[in-house]
Amino acid sequence: MTRFINYGRQCIEEDDIQSVVETLKSDFLTQGPKVKEFENSLTRYCGAGYAVAFSSGTAALHGAYFAMGLGEGDEIVTSPMTFLATSNAALFLGGKPVFVDVEPDTGNIDANLIEQAITGKTKAIVPVHFAGHPCELDKINAIAKANNLFVVEDACHALGAEHLETKTGSCKYSDMVVFSFHPVKTITTGEGGSVLTNDEKFYDKLIMFRQHGVTKAPDKLINKTESDCGWYYEMQHLGYNYRITDIQAALGCSQLKKLDMFIARRREIVEIYRKAFDCNDHFDFSVEKYYAKSGWHLYPIRLKDKHKSKKKEIFTKLRENGLGVQVHYIPVHLQPYYQHLGYKKSLCPNAEEFYHSEISLPLFPSMTNDEVDHVIKTVLNVFESFAIA
């Protein structure tokens, strides 16, 4: 039977399992010390001042938009080459996503097109680090400062990546950075996400937002007369139950210790792919630009013109041969829901072209060299068969 190698997969080892077991045997399964330990580990690794862990990357995006005050009629400028959550979380708050086209070679938002998308309603720029490759953050930050806008990095693909030798998550070029810890991401907590920031006011709002808009902190209470009561709490915002558990945070603490190793292995596999696929006549593969160290969450290839009309057949053939390839992504503005909101096809031609040509090959740290070789041979054999046909 043909072995099946998915495009992404978590790497869970015995020490990860043991860390979860220890928490299961402890006094706290949720709202305990492991969540804070995980948050502190994230700030140390990334170099940010504060971290707030959430139940998912989507919840983290929702929290970040709330913290910056996104409201009815406000706009965010972002990329259509992303998972739906990036723009959906703005809709949750009555905001409006404004999509800007992408660079053909990275799939990242084209920083040169951002300024023309800014209006009097724009609240923030939300660059998405597609496949783990950081956007041109220095340029984006300069545009934001010139227009008095927030920058929220959707770095759900990019934990462990770097821009100009600065860790993604440091918030050097942004107000907040959002990560995801879904199983196919660089590290996992099962489901989970986080927001990192250097702004204490954002931090306070994020903490309350993830727990129903409630605070018990004496210095944050509005009614000071009951601030010394052990039971007293206040709901100051309309928040959600977006809390992550100690069980998940325990896994995150263990995984984070291996992050650099995970990134190194991803980069090693990418280099093997690059050498094997160099100068092939069937597809192009993503570049790594001078300012970036990619986290290589995905390994996207882009079909050359002669193969684009056969994408469905090639995709199917690769899967039939045991490769769990995927397509990242259908541009958000092409979704029926967004079409009903008035977004038009051909809004972002580069993104649409990227979608029509892109296929993501398997890439994850626990891939063996034999599996990497199997992917290479299978990919080349499938494309050769279509070339001959």
DOMAR-481434 format. One line per 4 residues: number of its first residue (from 1); their letters; for each residue x, y, z of C-alpha. Coordinates in pm, 1 decimal, padded with zeros to 6 digits. Each point is the difference from the previous one (the first is absolute). Layout:
NUM	a	X:Y:Z ~ ...
! end
This chain:
1	mtrf	00000.0:00000.0:00000.0 ~ 00129.8:00348.7:-00089.9 ~ 00107.7:00193.5:00309.0 ~ -00171.5:00334.8:00049.5
5	inyg	00208.3:00304.2:00095.3 ~ -00211.4:00299.5:00098.7 ~ 00100.1:00358.6:-00084.8 ~ 00045.3:00074.4:00371.3
9	rqci	00005.3:-00190.1:00325.4 ~ 00065.7:00060.4:00369.2 ~ 00315.2:-00138.3:00161.1 ~ -00096.0:-00138.4:00342.4
13	eedd	00268.2:-00181.8:00196.2 ~ 00016.1:-00172.2:00337.0 ~ 00105.5:00314.0:00187.9 ~ -00302.9:00184.5:-00139.7
17	iqsv	-00228.4:-00278.7:00117.0 ~ 00160.7:-00004.2:00343.7 ~ -00046.4:00375.2:00043.3 ~ -00371.2:-00039.4:-00069.6
21	vetl	-00029.4:-00297.0:00235.4 ~ 00162.4:00200.1:00279.9 ~ -00255.7:00275.7:-00046.4 ~ -00286.5:-00250.0:-00009.1
25	ksdf	00117.7:-00120.4:00340.5 ~ 00031.2:00353.5:00139.0 ~ -00258.4:00218.4:00172.5 ~ -00063.8:00212.0:-00309.0
29	ltqg	-00136.1:-00105.3:-00337.7 ~ -00087.6:00356.4:-00098.5 ~ 00062.1:00355.9:00125.6 ~ 00309.8:-00124.4:00180.1
33	pkvk	00374.7:00069.2:-00005.4 ~ 00084.0:-00174.9:-00328.5 ~ -00174.9:00263.3:-00209.2 ~ 00213.4:00277.4:00147.9
37	efen	00311.5:-00214.9:-00035.4 ~ -00076.9:-00050.0:-00368.7 ~ -00062.5:00371.7:-00050.2 ~ 00326.7:00088.0:00172.5
41	sltr	00185.6:-00250.0:-00218.0 ~ -00145.2:00162.6:-00312.5 ~ 00107.5:00348.9:00106.9 ~ 00352.5:-00120.8:00080.4
45	ycga	00035.5:-00176.6:-00333.1 ~ -00144.8:00279.5:-00213.9 ~ 00122.8:00298.3:00198.4 ~ -00339.5:00163.4:00060.3
49	gyav	-00123.0:00154.8:00323.5 ~ -00329.2:-00186.6:00038.3 ~ -00173.1:-00311.8:-00129.4 ~ -00362.3:-00111.4:00037.3
53	afss	-00085.5:-00358.0:-00093.1 ~ -00337.0:-00073.4:-00160.1 ~ -00205.5:-00306.0:-00088.6 ~ 00081.5:00034.5:-00371.5
57	gtaa	00173.1:00222.1:-00252.3 ~ -00342.3:00127.3:-00106.2 ~ -00080.8:00100.5:00359.1 ~ 00339.4:00171.7:00020.4
61	lhga	-00070.8:00201.8:-00316.0 ~ -00341.8:00096.0:00137.3 ~ 00166.4:00110.2:00323.5 ~ 00265.9:00205.0:-00178.5
65	yfam	-00258.5:00185.0:-00209.3 ~ -00207.9:00065.2:00311.0 ~ 00300.5:00129.5:00194.0 ~ 00081.1:00257.0:-00267.4
69	glge	-00361.1:00119.8:00002.8 ~ -00119.7:-00127.5:-00337.6 ~ -00368.5:00078.9:-00034.6 ~ -00291.2:00053.7:-00234.3
73	gdei	00113.7:00134.8:-00336.1 ~ 00374.4:-00012.0:00077.3 ~ 00220.5:-00152.9:-00266.8 ~ 00302.6:-00226.8:00012.4
77	vtsp	00235.6:-00031.9:-00297.7 ~ 00104.9:-00360.8:-00042.3 ~ 00077.7:-00283.8:-00240.4 ~ -00250.5:-00236.1:-00164.6
81	mtfl	00260.1:-00280.7:00004.5 ~ -00077.4:-00119.8:00348.3 ~ -00234.5:-00215.6:00201.2 ~ -00344.3:00152.3:00042.0
85	atsn	00055.5:00091.2:00365.3 ~ 00224.0:00297.4:-00082.7 ~ -00287.3:00193.5:-00153.8 ~ -00290.5:-00175.6:00175.4
89	aalf	00120.4:00123.2:00339.2 ~ -00035.1:00357.8:-00128.2 ~ -00356.0:-00073.8:-00111.8 ~ -00079.2:-00127.4:00351.3
93	lggk	00050.6:00357.6:00126.2 ~ -00177.6:00176.0:-00285.3 ~ 00323.0:00078.3:-00182.5 ~ 00066.6:-00027.1:-00371.8
97	pvfv	00296.4:-00179.7:-00159.9 ~ 00160.4:00180.5:-00292.8 ~ 00202.2:-00245.2:-00205.2 ~ 00330.2:00092.9:-00160.7
101	dvep	00165.3:-00217.0:-00263.4 ~ 00304.1:-00216.7:00070.0 ~ 00353.7:-00047.1:-00124.2 ~ 00004.0:-00276.3:-00263.1
105	dtgn	00312.6:-00164.8:00143.2 ~ -00081.1:-00009.0:00374.0 ~ -00379.5:00023.7:00022.8 ~ 00045.7:00283.3:00252.1
109	idan	-00183.2:00331.6:-00013.8 ~ 00172.0:00238.3:-00242.6 ~ 00117.1:00285.0:00221.0 ~ 00019.5:00229.2:-00304.3
113	lieq	-00378.8:-00020.6:-00042.9 ~ -00104.3:00062.2:00360.1 ~ 00000.4:00379.1:00004.0 ~ -00252.6:00030.6:-00282.3
117	aitg	-00243.4:-00220.3:00196.3 ~ 00001.0:00226.2:00306.8 ~ -00309.1:00215.2:00058.0 ~ -00130.5:00220.8:00277.2
121	ktka	-00159.3:-00313.0:00150.5 ~ 00317.9:-00208.3:00014.4 ~ 00091.2:-00109.3:00352.0 ~ 00280.9:-00247.7:-00055.8
125	ivpv	00222.7:-00186.1:-00242.2 ~ -00003.0:-00377.6:00052.5 ~ 00288.2:-00164.4:-00191.0 ~ -00020.6:-00379.3:-00026.0
129	hfag	00331.9:-00186.3:00000.0 ~ -00103.2:-00256.5:-00260.1 ~ 00165.4:-00342.8:00036.0 ~ 00220.4:00138.9:00277.6
133	hpce	00179.8:00261.6:-00212.2 ~ -00011.8:00342.5:00172.5 ~ -00148.7:00290.4:-00191.4 ~ 00197.9:00319.0:-00063.8
137	ldki	-00068.2:00123.3:00351.0 ~ 00235.9:00297.5:00003.4 ~ -00176.8:00149.8:-00300.4 ~ -00345.5:-00087.6:00137.1
141	naia	00084.8:00153.3:00337.2 ~ 00111.9:00322.7:-00166.0 ~ -00328.6:00020.8:-00193.1 ~ -00197.4:-00060.8:00318.6
145	kann	00184.7:00268.5:00194.9 ~ -00045.0:00253.3:-00281.9 ~ -00375.2:-00064.5:00003.6 ~ -00048.9:-00043.7:00376.9
149	lfvv	-00105.5:-00365.7:-00034.4 ~ 00048.1:-00311.6:00208.4 ~ 00191.3:-00301.9:-00131.1 ~ -00116.7:-00346.9:00104.1
153	edac	00214.4:-00281.0:-00139.9 ~ -00186.8:-00318.3:-00086.4 ~ 00300.6:-00219.8:00072.0 ~ -00198.3:-00321.8:00039.1
157	halg	00243.1:-00162.2:-00246.9 ~ 00312.1:00171.4:00123.2 ~ 00100.4:-00085.3:00357.4 ~ 00377.8:-00036.6:-00010.8
161	aehl	00040.6:00212.7:-00312.6 ~ 00203.7:00321.1:-00015.7 ~ -00013.5:00337.3:-00176.0 ~ 00333.1:00183.3:-00026.6
165	etkt	00137.5:-00233.1:00270.2 ~ -00283.5:00090.1:00238.0 ~ -00223.5:-00278.3:00129.3 ~ -00359.2:-00002.6:-00116.1
169	gsck	-00198.4:00081.1:00311.0 ~ 00232.2:00270.1:00132.7 ~ -00249.8:00269.2:-00109.5 ~ 00290.5:00215.4:-00120.4
173	ysdm	-00196.1:00089.4:-00312.3 ~ -00354.4:-00043.8:00129.3 ~ -00241.2:00059.3:00284.3 ~ -00100.9:-00364.2:00036.0
177	vvfs	00100.4:-00338.4:-00143.2 ~ -00235.8:-00296.3:-00021.2 ~ 00112.0:-00365.2:00002.9 ~ -00185.8:-00328.3:-00047.6
181	fhpv	00082.8:-00332.5:00163.0 ~ -00217.4:-00227.5:-00213.7 ~ 00157.7:-00345.5:-00052.9 ~ 00143.5:00081.1:-00344.9
185	ktit	00166.9:00319.8:00126.6 ~ 00361.8:00027.0:00116.6 ~ -00086.8:-00100.1:00356.1 ~ -00335.8:-00123.0:00124.9
189	tgeg	-00223.4:00016.0:00304.0 ~ -00268.9:-00204.6:-00178.2 ~ -00205.8:00310.3:-00066.0 ~ 00122.4:00334.7:00123.3
193	gsvl	00137.9:00340.6:-00083.8 ~ 00155.3:00307.6:00155.6 ~ 00042.2:00374.4:-00034.3 ~ 00333.4:00163.6:00080.5
197	tnde	00036.1:00373.5:00058.4 ~ 00219.2:00259.6:00165.5 ~ -00298.6:00216.1:00097.3 ~ -00131.4:-00050.4:00354.8
201	kfyd	-00341.0:00147.7:-00086.1 ~ -00046.1:-00253.7:-00279.3 ~ 00113.1:-00273.1:00238.5 ~ -00259.3:00095.5:00260.5
205	klim	-00280.3:00002.0:-00258.6 ~ 00110.7:-00333.7:-00144.1 ~ 00000.1:-00163.1:00344.2 ~ -00356.3:00118.2:00063.8
209	frqh	-00123.3:-00080.4:-00350.9 ~ 00091.8:-00368.4:00027.0 ~ -00192.9:-00037.2:00328.5 ~ -00342.1:00152.8:-00066.7
213	gvtk	00124.3:00359.0:00031.6 ~ 00049.5:-00057.4:00371.9 ~ 00274.0:00114.2:00235.7 ~ 00067.9:-00060.4:00369.7
217	apdk	00322.8:00202.8:00009.9 ~ -00041.3:00261.9:00278.6 ~ 00182.6:00272.7:-00193.8 ~ -00224.2:-00052.0:-00304.7
221	link	-00336.5:00013.5:00180.5 ~ -00235.9:00291.0:-00057.5 ~ -00183.4:-00044.4:00333.1 ~ 00284.9:00047.2:00245.8
225	tesd	-00221.4:-00036.2:00306.9 ~ -00013.6:-00377.2:-00044.1 ~ 00352.5:-00045.9:-00131.5 ~ 00111.9:-00167.9:00322.0
229	cgwy	-00274.8:-00265.8:-00014.7 ~ 00134.2:-00341.0:-00094.4 ~ -00306.2:-00082.4:-00207.4 ~ -00044.1:00321.5:-00194.2
233	yemq	00041.3:00019.3:-00379.6 ~ -00115.0:00234.9:-00275.1 ~ -00104.6:-00051.7:-00359.7 ~ 00137.1:00304.1:-00181.0
237	hlgy	-00020.8:-00122.1:-00360.9 ~ -00205.2:-00245.6:-00202.0 ~ 00252.9:-00281.5:-00010.3 ~ 00006.3:-00371.2:-00073.8
241	nyri	00110.3:-00325.9:00153.9 ~ 00317.5:-00022.2:-00206.1 ~ 00219.9:-00149.3:00272.7 ~ 00260.0:-00264.5:-00072.1
245	tdiq	00035.2:-00288.5:00247.3 ~ 00299.7:-00089.9:00215.9 ~ 00003.2:-00336.1:-00179.1 ~ 00057.4:00175.2:-00332.3
249	aalg	00245.6:00247.0:00150.3 ~ 00205.1:-00285.7:00146.7 ~ 00034.0:-00145.3:-00348.8 ~ 00089.7:00345.7:-00131.9
253	csql	00277.3:00043.9:00259.7 ~ 00153.1:-00331.4:-00101.0 ~ -00034.3:00068.6:-00372.8 ~ 00149.7:00347.5:00024.7
257	kkld	00325.0:-00146.4:00133.4 ~ 00036.1:-00178.8:-00335.3 ~ -00101.6:00287.9:-00225.4 ~ 00349.9:00078.3:-00128.6
261	mfia	00053.5:-00368.2:-00076.1 ~ -00332.0:-00013.2:-00186.1 ~ 00092.2:00304.8:-00207.6 ~ 00344.7:-00138.3:-00077.8
265	rrre	-00149.3:-00327.4:-00124.3 ~ -00258.7:00181.3:-00213.0 ~ 00276.1:00206.7:-00158.0 ~ 00209.1:-00312.3:-00056.9
269	ivei	-00287.4:-00168.3:-00186.0 ~ -00062.2:00314.7:-00205.6 ~ 00365.6:00002.3:-00107.6 ~ -00026.7:-00364.8:-00109.3
273	yrka	-00312.7:00086.6:-00198.3 ~ 00165.1:00305.7:-00152.2 ~ 00297.7:-00197.4:-00128.6 ~ -00217.2:-00284.7:-00128.9
277	fdcn	-00248.2:00226.2:-00178.4 ~ 00247.7:00260.7:-00124.7 ~ -00041.5:00079.9:-00371.0 ~ -00297.6:-00233.9:-00038.7
281	dhfd	-00229.3:00086.3:-00289.0 ~ -00331.3:-00053.3:00179.3 ~ -00032.0:00238.4:00293.4 ~ 00158.9:00287.5:00191.6
285	fsve	00054.4:00000.1:00375.1 ~ -00002.8:00278.2:00257.2 ~ 00297.5:00226.5:00050.6 ~ 00145.9:00123.3:00325.9
289	kyya	00069.2:00370.5:-00029.9 ~ 00308.6:00174.8:00137.3 ~ -00181.7:00149.7:00299.0 ~ -00166.4:-00322.7:00112.0
293	ksgw	00068.9:-00326.2:00172.4 ~ -00308.9:-00203.2:-00073.7 ~ -00155.5:-00238.2:00249.8 ~ -00105.4:-00215.4:-00298.9
297	hlyp	-00339.7:-00096.1:00134.8 ~ -00089.6:-00104.1:-00356.0 ~ 00190.0:-00100.1:-00310.9 ~ -00206.9:00149.4:-00282.6
301	irlk	00079.3:-00073.3:-00362.1 ~ -00153.4:00193.8:-00290.3 ~ -00081.0:-00179.0:-00323.6 ~ 00150.4:00139.5:-00316.0
305	dkhk	-00241.3:00114.7:-00270.6 ~ 00000.1:-00329.3:-00187.9 ~ -00133.8:-00184.4:00305.9 ~ -00248.3:00249.6:00147.1
309	skkk	-00297.6:-00138.9:-00190.4 ~ 00084.7:-00344.9:00139.3 ~ 00020.8:00102.2:00366.8 ~ -00297.5:-00211.3:00108.1
313	eift	00138.1:-00309.2:-00173.7 ~ 00352.4:00054.2:00136.9 ~ -00133.3:00058.8:00351.9 ~ -00210.1:-00317.5:-00019.9
317	klre	00289.0:-00205.6:-00137.6 ~ 00233.9:00116.4:00277.2 ~ -00256.5:-00102.5:00260.9 ~ -00058.3:-00334.9:-00168.6
321	nglg	00375.1:-00054.0:00031.6 ~ -00002.3:00057.5:00374.0 ~ 00082.6:00370.1:00030.6 ~ -00245.2:00197.1:00213.8
325	vqvh	00044.7:00317.4:-00198.9 ~ -00224.0:00300.2:00064.2 ~ -00080.8:00336.9:-00155.1 ~ 00070.3:00319.1:00200.5
329	yipv	-00228.7:00191.2:-00045.6 ~ -00316.5:00079.6:-00187.1 ~ 00020.8:00382.6:00014.1 ~ -00243.4:00122.7:00263.2
333	hlqp	-00181.5:00244.0:-00229.0 ~ -00102.4:-00287.9:-00229.9 ~ -00199.0:-00174.6:00274.2 ~ -00380.5:00009.3:-00047.6
337	yyqh	-00051.2:00182.8:00331.0 ~ 00240.3:00276.6:-00103.6 ~ -00149.6:00015.0:-00349.6 ~ -00336.2:00069.2:00166.3
341	lgyk	00165.7:00282.3:00192.9 ~ 00091.4:00160.5:-00332.3 ~ 00361.0:-00109.3:-00055.0 ~ 00067.4:-00057.9:-00369.4
345	kslc	00196.7:-00260.4:-00189.4 ~ 00317.9:00140.9:-00157.4 ~ 00043.0:00226.9:00304.5 ~ 00348.7:-00144.9:00061.4
349	pnae	00125.8:-00158.2:-00324.3 ~ 00337.6:-00111.8:00138.5 ~ -00169.7:-00177.6:00289.9 ~ -00243.7:-00169.7:-00236.9
353	efyh	00284.1:-00106.7:-00228.2 ~ 00193.4:-00128.0:00302.9 ~ -00301.1:-00209.0:00100.6 ~ -00043.9:-00145.9:-00347.7
357	seis	00361.4:-00118.1:-00005.8 ~ 00081.1:-00087.6:00364.8 ~ 00034.1:-00344.8:00159.8 ~ 00156.4:-00055.8:00345.0
361	lplf	00234.7:-00299.1:00030.8 ~ 00060.7:-00191.0:00325.5 ~ 00225.1:00179.2:00248.8 ~ 00024.8:-00068.6:00373.5
365	psmt	00289.1:-00057.4:00244.8 ~ -00056.5:-00370.5:00062.3 ~ 00027.8:-00088.7:-00369.0 ~ 00273.6:-00256.1:-00049.4
369	ndev	00255.5:00033.6:-00278.5 ~ -00159.8:-00304.0:-00163.1 ~ -00335.3:00179.0:00002.5 ~ 00157.6:00313.2:-00146.0
373	dhvi	00157.7:-00208.5:-00278.0 ~ -00334.2:-00171.2:-00058.4 ~ -00170.5:00339.5:-00040.3 ~ 00263.3:00117.6:-00247.3
377	ktvl	-00015.3:-00314.3:-00213.3 ~ -00379.0:-00007.9:00002.2 ~ -00033.2:00366.8:-00093.3 ~ 00247.1:-00025.4:-00287.4
381	nvfe	-00153.7:-00324.6:-00128.9 ~ -00352.8:00143.2:00005.2 ~ 00103.6:00317.2:-00182.2 ~ 00201.5:-00197.3:-00255.1
385	sfai	-00304.8:-00213.3:-00071.0 ~ -00204.4:00311.1:-00075.2 ~ 00277.9:00145.9:-00212.1 ~ 00014.1:-00317.4:-00211.7
389	a	-00378.7:-00010.7:-00028.1
! end
